[in-house]
Every structure is written in structure tokens, then in C-alpha cells.
């Protein structure tokens, strides 16, 4: 079966420090991968998505970047965190199966920038 | 750009009341449609999905949703809510036949059910 691992679960970082959140998927190949940020009252905001290794699409201009060095690995990064980067970050993967595309989510990372 | 609108930000109901949460999307082509639920302290879970066929789809825990193509809507319904349905509900749309598009979510609706 397919599983998605996202870590760490919680993270407290000072302003100006770098960030690296990692997400890996098991049990599937060539998935579409996503990074979302969830904020109260704003739902899930799509940050990045990737349809293949090295292929990243950015949905909103921001202080963050994403990379996909391997087929089933998706990394969210920042060189210098801002207070406004605090939030709940979700990794997800999707694959086309049984006539449609279904997405599956990781447990999320609660990032607090202090 | 595609977007998803959920009309209700916060819905408060008593147990046994009926529920309908609105969802509209802006995309003229073929779509896959989803409702996800997030219970307090838990991660997102798929409630139901529509790919094709019968526009009335049934999901887990007695939920159902109806796809009305002419209205670009995919409203979620439950005839009788329970206290355990208290959660945040997200509608999501995935355009198909369009390479490289992502799953787009609405802003969510918080449902509070009082016992």
C-alpha cells in the first residue's frame, strides 16, 4: 500500500534561519507531489506542485522554494524564514487511478517562526 | 485560474439537523471533485469523490454529494448530523485533460454540531 511520510511534525525556528521540510512517498511511482499551507480561514493554499523529477510549479510568490531530487521525494525550503511563514504545511501526492485522480495527505508539519 | 468557493465559513447545527454545504468551482472543462474532512487534531481524510457517472455520490459516514454540471456545483449533504461530525470540510477540484494541474481547495467550512 502507498504511504506518505512527512517530517518533522512540529518545528520552531527563529526568524532568518533556513528551513527544510521533507516528504517521501512509498508504494507508488511517478506521483504528482504537492505542498500546501493550511491557515485558519484560508483553507489549503497550494504552494508548489511537481509532476516529475526536477519539475516544480509555484502557485504563489513567496519566501519558499521546493525541489524534487528523486521521484518520491519532495522538499520545501527557505533560506531565511519570516514570521509570516508560520503555519501548518501539508505534503500530498496524487495518482491517476480508476478513472480519476485521487490525492493523499501527510500528517503535516506545524511550523512556528519566532 | 481555477478556483473553488465554499459559501459557508462556519455552520452551527444541532444533532439530527440536516446539513448542506455549498461548493462551486470555476473551470469549464471536465473535473474530478472531492470533499475532504479534517476532524479536530487529525489529518485530512477523503470523504467522497466524483470521477464520472452517477452525479450523486455517496461517501463514508452517511455523507453524499451531488454534482450539477450546469451549476458548477458539488454540494455536500447529510440528512441527520451527529456530534461526531464536528470538523472542517474542504471541497476540492482537479481539472482533468489538462496536464500539470493541481488539486485546488476551497477555504473550508467549519461545522460545529451541538448535542
HADDOCK unambig.tbl for C-alpha pairs under 7 A between the chains (distance, minus, plus):
assign (segid A and resid 41 and name CA) (segid B and resid 107 and name CA) 6.37 0.50 0.50
assign (segid A and resid 42 and name CA) (segid B and resid 107 and name CA) 4.84 0.50 0.50
assign (segid A and resid 43 and name CA) (segid B and resid 106 and name CA) 6.12 0.50 0.50
assign (segid A and resid 43 and name CA) (segid B and resid 107 and name CA) 3.60 0.50 0.50
assign (segid A and resid 43 and name CA) (segid B and resid 108 and name CA) 5.12 0.50 0.50
assign (segid A and resid 44 and name CA) (segid B and resid 105 and name CA) 5.90 0.50 0.50
assign (segid A and resid 44 and name CA) (segid B and resid 107 and name CA) 6.43 0.50 0.50
assign (segid A and resid 49 and name CA) (segid B and resid 102 and name CA) 6.72 0.50 0.50
assign (segid A and resid 51 and name CA) (segid B and resid 100 and name CA) 6.30 0.50 0.50
assign (segid A and resid 99 and name CA) (segid B and resid 51 and name CA) 6.37 0.50 0.50
assign (segid A and resid 100 and name CA) (segid B and resid 32 and name CA) 6.40 0.50 0.50
assign (segid A and resid 100 and name CA) (segid B and resid 51 and name CA) 5.34 0.50 0.50
assign (segid A and resid 101 and name CA) (segid B and resid 32 and name CA) 6.95 0.50 0.50
assign (segid A and resid 105 and name CA) (segid B and resid 44 and name CA) 6.46 0.50 0.50
assign (segid A and resid 107 and name CA) (segid B and resid 43 and name CA) 5.49 0.50 0.50
